[in-house]
Amino acid sequence: RRSSTHHSFTNKPTPPPTSRQATSGTITALSEGNNNQRTMATADEWKGKGNQALQSGNATEAIECYTKAIDLDGSNHVYYSNRSAAYLKKGDGNNALEDAGSCVALNPNFAKGYSRKGAALHALKRYNDAIAAYNEGLGKFPEDKGLRTGLESVKRDKDGPAPGMGSMGGGANPMAGLFGPQMMAHIAMDPKLRDYMKDEKFMAKINEIQTDPNKMTEHLGDPRVMEVFRSVLGAQGMDIRTAEDEEKEDSERTAREERAKKARMEAEEKKKAEEAASKANAEENAMSENELAAKRAKERGNELYKSKKFEEALAAYDEAIELDPVCMTFHSNKAAVYFTTKKYDECIAACDKAVEVGKENRAPFEDRAKALTRAAKAYQKKGDMSKAIEMCKEANLEHIDKTTTRLLKTLELEKKKKDTMDYQDDAKAEEAKQRGNDHFRNKEWAKAVNEYEEAVKRAPKNAAIRNNLSAALCKIMDFNGAKRQIEEALEIDPRYLKAWSRKGDIEIVMKEYHKAMDSYKAGLAIEPENPTCKTGLQKVMGLINRSAASMTEEERKERAEHAMADPQIQAILTDPVVQQVLRDFNENPNAANQAMRDPGMKAKIEKLIASGIVQAG
């Protein structure tokens, strides 16, 4: 008893990190990620901030915002388009070109991507490449105003400045001509802009821009200045569009396409409906008087069926059959009525007649298959699974249908279950068990196994028979099979003492000493003085102690690896409290001995010793 409370552990592997330890970093990271999601803006919000910065003339801030949007959602082509515009505004043509290329690659059907690419190439003075980019876009979007304006602009610059425009060099602002005296006249004539002239601060900004057009970027944060600038450009035959304008155009284009698509679909549906009506009219025109009368009788029968007036519905279908005896549909309709009213024999007869008429008159294969499937369902309701399966197979020969195939699989499972239940017979199980006992006493192990297996099939819930089968399987060295059978017996009867004892014996043979120890203890919990379980527990404890001393290093390693496959051992080893106790045996024995006073912890440590994971010395 003293060795159970004073252990020094040698040759034990370092306990693996617990699942809690192994994932603690991940849990922290996820927690931080959730906090970031609550505080950090979404990609669209970063894009909106970038648009505001770009409108205010702060290209650097706009680039940073668009970059954050791209970091969050790198698959959105609009973010690359907007950042390309920001780079271009900053004068960085190379990065503008790179983002424009990414935009086109992500969405080749985005017209603005080609405009961005052309503008970047234009800024880099690669005029021919810029013209090619604009032409590529116009090949897909021939009516796009931005592409046309860009192409005209690059062609003008390639051919040289227009007369009267002056040199673009020497640091002159190419927009300077827009801010002359005519700008004030334009504002005064515009009804919307006219009121702005009453604001002295606004007029001071306009005067400053007139004096030095390069100052305009400082005042673009005022939406009124931007509005004036756009109005003046429009009066000169030019245009400037913000990111919001572009998005609005894209959304409007998408909405137009969706409306056009919806209109096409509605037109197609209307055309199909008209064609179906026309076909129905043509069929009616081609029908004889009797066929038309039969159709009317069937329709009347359908309405009666929906109203649950089943006898009247049957009479209507019989009337249709008399008028048109070569149509199988009327017989199928009768079968539906019989199935609903649970007259399964009449339903099967009507289905057979429907198939007979259908084959004689070359009815569609789908209709014949439906009748056979209904017959299968009727047989299923009667409990005749073999006939139901036969009907399903015949239906699939006529026409393969997913519903019928699923029904066939269901029927096959039900038949297997029914056959198993029908085979069960306690009296015959007892007869097979006695024959197995005779073979067992005569040491005819294989024959005993066969008889016990037959008895199990006849009485699968008989724990004693499974215990006998387990004993016979041990004789032919099938210990895994023997263990499965004894575990089944214990599931049926957890207080079956003989089964606990046999389970422990099997686990000793399989060198699962920690499990054998538990099995014998479970038996003793039911009957504390049971001699078989007491002897078995003493035996396994002796084996544990002897094997620890006599095993080679290789045998210890093999035994530990075998134990590690046990989920119970894995659960113990991943318990952080157990890990701490194992460390304390070497680092803090007093704490370890204190922990061993807890019966639960003591049982866990003893199980690790019994399994060979750790050794006591």
N, C-alpha and C positions, 0 to 999 in steps of 0.2 A: 504494500500500500504506500510505503514511503516513496518509492520510485515514481508514483503517479503524481506527486506534488513537487518533487525536486528533480527537474529534467535539465540536462545540458544537451543541446541539440548539435549534432555534428553532421557534416556531409549533407546538409539540406540545401536545396536550391533557393536562391533569392526569390521571395514571393513576388509574383507578377503584380504590376500596378493595378489597383482596383479600377473598375469601370468609371467610378466617380473621379478618381485621380486622373485617369487617362483622358477624360473628357472635360476636366475642369477648365482648361484653356479655351476649349471650344465653346463651353457654356458662357464664359466671360465674353468671348468675342461676339457670340450671338447676342448677348445682352447689350453690349455696346452698340452692335449694329442696329438693334431695335431702337435704342435711344437716338442714334443718328438719323434713323428714318423719321423719328418724330420731330427732329429739329432741323434737319437739312432739307433744303428746298428740292422739289422734284425737277426733273429735266426740263419740263415745260416752264416752270417758274424761272429757272436759270435763263432759258431762252428769252422769256419776257423781260428779264432784267437786262439782258444783252441788247434787246431791241431798244429799250429806253436809253441805254448808254450810247448806242449808235446814233439815235435821233438827236441826242444832246451833243454829238460831236466828239464823244470820248471813245475813240476806237480801241484804245488799249484795254479799258474796262470791258468793253463789249466782247473783245476777243477772249478775255478771262472767263466771262460768263458763258459764252458759247462753248468754250473748252470744258467747263464743268458739266454742261448739258450733255456733251458728247461722251464724257467719262461715265455718265449715268446711263446713257442710251446711245451707243455707237452705231445703231442701225437706222437712225432717223436722218434722211438725206437733207432735210430742211436745216438742221443745225450746221452741217458743213457748208451749205449755201450761204447762210447768214454769216458764218465766220469768214468765208471767202470775201464777202462784201466788206467786213470789218478790216480784214488784212489789206484790201485794196484801198480802203479809205485812209489807212495808215501809211500807204505807199509801199507795202511789202507785196510786190507782184508775184514773187516765187511761191510764198505760202498761200497766197490767194489762188494761184493756179493749182497747187496741190489739193486744196480743199474742194475746188471746183471739180477736179478729176474724181475725187472720192464721191462727191454728190452725184455725178453722172453714173458712176459705177454702181452706186446703191439703187438709183432709180433712173434708168435710161429714158423714162417717159415723163420726166420733169423738165419742162421747157426752160425754167429759170437756171437749171444746171448748165445748159449750153451758153446762156447769156453770161453767167459767171465766168465760165471758161474763156469765152471770147473776150470779155472785159479784162481778165488777167493777162491774157496774151497781148491784148492791145496796149496795156500799161507797160508791158515788157518790150514794146515796139516790135513784137514778132507778128507783123501785120498779116503775112500770108497764112500763118497758123491761126491767127484770130479769125480771118475770113473763112477759113476751112471749118472752124468750130461753129461759127454762126450759120454757115450753110448746112452743116450737119444737123443743127437744131431746126432750121427751116425746112429741112427734108421731112421732119416728123411733124412740125407745127408751122405750116406755111403761113398761117394768119397771125402769128404771135407778134405783137407790136414791139415788144422789147428786143426781140431778135432782129427785126427789120431795122429799128433805130440804131442798134449797135453795129450792124453790118454797114449801114450808111456812114456812120461815124468813123469806123476804121478805114473805110475806103477813102474818105476825105483826107484823113491824116496820111494815108499812104501816098496819095497823089499830091500832097502839099497843101498849105493853108489856102483857104478861099480868099479871093481878092477882098481887100478892105478889112480883113481880120487882124492883120499885123502879125508880128513874130510872137511865137509862144515862148521863146527863150527869155533870158535875162531876168527871170524871176517874176514876170508879170502874171497876174491871175487871169486865166482864160475866161473867168466869169465876170470880169470887171465891167464889161460892156452892158451887163444886165442891170447895174445899179446906178445908172445915170438919172438925169432928171425925169426921163419917161417913166421910171418906177413910181414916183410920187403921183404922176398923172394916172397911172394904172390903178393905184390904190384908191385914189379919189373917185374913180369911176365905178369901182366894184362895190355893189350895195353891201356886201357882207364885210368887206375890208374897211369901208369908209369910216365906221365907228371907231376903229382902232386909232385913227389919227387924233382922237380926243384925249388919248392917254399920253402924257408928256414923257413918261419913262419909255414907253414903246417907241415914240418918235425919236427919242435920244438914241436908242439902239439903231433905228433905221438910218439916222444921220451918220452915226459912227460907221455903219456898213458902207454908206455912200462914200464916206471919206476914205475908208480903207476896206475894200471888199474882203481882204484876208481875215478880217475880224468876224466874219459871219459865223465861223465855226464856234466862236465863243458864245453866240447868242441863240444857237439852235435849240437850246433847252427850253426856250419860250415857244410854245406851239404856234403862237400867232406869227412869229418870224418865219417858221417853217411853212406856214400856210401862205404867207406872202410870197416866199421864195418859189413855192410850187406854182402859185398863180402866175407869177412873172414868167417862169419857165414855160408854162402852158401857153402864154400869150406869144412866146417866141417860137412856138412849134415844137418845144421839147417837153420832156416829162421826167419826173423823179418819183420813184415809188419806194415806200418804206417796206420793211419786212412784213408789217401787218397788211399792207396793200397786197403784197405777193401772196400771203397766206389766204387773204380774202378771195383773191382771184382763183387760187387753187381750190378752195372750198366751193366756190361758185361753179367752177368747171366740173368738180366732182359731182355736185348736186345736179347739174345739167345732164351729166352722163347717167346718173342714177335715174333721173326722170325719163330720159330717153330709153334706158334699159327696161324700166317698169312699163313704159308705153308699148315697147316691142313685145314684152311678155303678155300684156293684156290683149294685144292684137292677136298674138299666136293662140291664146286661150279662146278668144272669141271665134277665131277661124276654126279651131278644133271643134268647138261646140256646134258651130254651124255645119261643119262637115258631118259630125255625128248625127245631128238632126236630119240632115239631107239623106244620109245613109239609111236612117230609120224609116224615113218617108219612102225611100226607094224600095226598101224591103217590104214595107206594108203594101206598096203598090203592086209588088210582084207576088204577093200572097193571094191564095185562093180565098173564097168566102169562108170555107171551113177553117182554114188556117187563121184567118183574122178573128173568127168567132172563138177559136181555141185560145188565142192570145188574150182576148178580152176575159175569157173565163179564168185563165191563169192569174191575170191581174186582179180579178175579183177575189180569187182564192188567197192571193198574197195579202190583200187588205184584211180579209177575214182572219188569216193566220196572225197578223200583227195585233188584231183585236182579241186574240185568244179564243176565237170561235172555231175550234178545231174541227168539229164534225161538219160544219158548213163549209170550211176550207177544203176538207177531203172531198165533199160532194162537188165543189167547183173544179177541183183538179180531175176528178173522174169525168166530168163533163168535157174538160179539155182533151182528155185522152180519147174519148169517143169521137170527138171532132177531128183530132189529129193524132192517130195512133202511132205514127212513126217518129214522134218527138220524145226523147228520153227525159227532157227537163221536167215534164209533168209527173213522171214517176219519182224523180229525185225530190220534187216538192212534197209529194206524199210521204216519202221517207223522212223528210225533215219534221213533218207533223208527228209521225209515229215516234221519232226519237224524243221530241219535246214532251210527248205524253207518256214516255217511258214504256212504250210498246215495242220492245227491242226486236222480238221475232218478226213482227209485221214490218218494222223498219228494214231489217236485213232482207226480207223477201222483196220489198219495194226497190231496194238498192240493186239486188240481183236482176230484177226485171228491167231497171233503168239501164244497167250495163248491157243486158241482152239486146234491148231495143237499140241502144247506141251503137253496138258493134254491127248489127244488121243494117243500119242506116248511115254508117260512117260518121257518127257524131264526133265532135272534137275530142282528142285524147284527154285534154284537161277536164272536160265534163265527165268522162268515164272514170278518170282518176279520183275526182271528187266523190262520186258515188261509192267507189270502193273504200275510200277513206272513212266515209260516214258508216259504212258497214263495219269497218274495223273498230270504230268507236262504240258501236252497238255491241259487238262481241266483247269489248273491254268491260262494258257495263254489266254484261252477263257473267263475267269472270272467266271467259274462255280466251286466255291469253294466246294460246297457240294459233287459234283461228284468227284472232285479231292481228297477230304478226303476219300471218299468211296474206290477209287482205291488204295490209300496208305494203308488202312486197309486190303484190299484183298491181297496186296503185302506182308504185314507182316504175313498174315496167311500162305502164301506159304513159305516165308523165311524171318526171321527177319534180317534187315540190318540197321546199324546206320544211314546211309545217308537217307534212307527212313523214319526212325523214326523222324529225324530232320526236314525233309520236311513236315511230318504230323503235327508236332507242329507249324511250320511256317504257314501252310495252315489254321490251326484252329484259329490262331491269326488273320490272314488276313480275315477270314470269320467273326469273331466277329467284327472286325473293319468295314467291309463292311456292315454287318447287321445293325450296329449302324448308319452308314451313310445313308443307305437305309431307315431307320425308320424316319429320320428327315424330317419334313414337317411343314413349317411355318404356313400354313393355319390351319392344324389340331392342332398345338400348340396353336394358338389363340382361337380355339374352346374349348380346354381343360382349358385354362386360364379363359375364361368366365364362364365355369361350376364351376371352383374353386371359382371365385368371388361370384357366387350365393350361394354356400355352405358357404362361409365365412360370407356373410351378414346374412345368416340364422343361424349362430353360429354352423354350422355342421363342426367342426374343422377337424376331421379325414378325412371326405370326401373331404374337401378342400385340405388337404395335398396330398391325392391320385391324385386329378386332377392336382394340380400344379406340382407334380412329373412327371406325364404323359406329361405335357406341356414342362418340362425341357428336357425330353428325345427327344421330337419332335424338340425343339429349344434350344440346350445347350448353345448357345451364346447370349441368350436374358437375359439381366440383370434385366429387370423389372419383368419377371416371377420368377427369383430366389429371388428377393426382396419380392414378394408376398408369395413364399414358406417359406421364413424366418419368415414372420409375422405369418403364420399359425402354424409353428413349435413352435413358442413362446407360442401360445395358448394352446398347449398340453404339455408345460413345457420342450420341448426338446431344451434347450438353446445352447448346443454345436452344434447340427445340424443346428440350426438357424444361429449361427455365421459362420459356414462353408459356408452356402449358401450365406450369405451377403458378405463374403470375396471373393467368386467366382464372385459375381456380380460386386464388385469393381475391380477385375482383368480384367473383360470384359470392364468396363467403370469407370476409376478412378475418373471421374468428376460427378458421379451420386450422387447428393447431398442427395437425400432421403435415399440412402444406407448408407452414412456416419452417418446420424442422427440415423437410426435404429441400426447401429453397436454400436454407443455410448449407446443407450438405453439398448441393450443386455448386454454390458459390465458392466453397472451399476447394473443390476440384478445379474450378476456373481461376483459383488464386485471387479471388476478389474478397480478401479477408475482411475488409471494412464493411462490405455488404453482408457477409455471412454473420458478422457480429451483430449487426442490426436485426437480421432475420431471427436469430436465436433470442435476442432481447424482446422482440415483438411477440414471440411464442411464450416467453416467460411472463410477459405482461398479462397474457390471457390466463396462464396457469403457472404461478410462480415456482411450484415444486416439480414441474414436468421434468422427468429424468433425461429424456432425449435432448431437450433444448439445453439443459444444464450441462450435460456432457459435451454437447456440440460447442457451447460457448467456451468451456475450458479448453477444448481442443483447438479452437481457432486462436485463443489468446496464447497458447503454447506455440502454435505455428508462427504467430507474429513475432514472438520473442526469439525463437530459434532461427527463423529466416533472416532476421536483422543481423544476427551474429555470423551466420554461415554463408550468406549470399556473397557472390563476387560483385565487384563494382559494376560490371556489365549487367548482371542480373538485377541489381538494385535499380539501375537506370531503366531497364525494360519494364520493371514492375511499376516504377513511378510514372512512366509514359502511359502505361495501361490505365492507371488510376486517373490520370489527368483527362482521360476521355469521358470520365463519369461526370455528369452535370452537377451532382451533389458536391463532389470534390471541388469543381470549378466555382460553385457558389460559395463554398467555405473560404477558398483562397482569395476570392474577390471581396471578402468582408474586411473592411479596414480595421475593425476591432481585432479580428483574428490576426491580421498582419502585424498589428502593434504588439500583441501578446507574443508572437513568434520572435519578434525583435527583442522583446524584453527578456526572454530566456537567456540571451547572450549579453544584453546590455544592462538590464535591470531585473535580476532574478526575483527580488522581493515583490515587484509589481506583477510579474508573471505568476508567482505563486498565489498572490491575492486574487488574480483573475481566474485561476484554476479552481477557486472555491465555488464559482458559479457553475451549477450542474450543466447548463447549456453549453458554456464555453469548454468545460472539461470534455463533454461528449464530442465536440467538434475537433479538439486537439487529439483525442484518442482515435477518432476516425482517420485523421491525417497520418497518425502513427501506423494504424492498421493497414492503411493503403500503401504505405511505403514512401509517401511523399516526404516525410521527415522521419528521422531515426532518433530514438532515445538512447542515451549512453551514460 
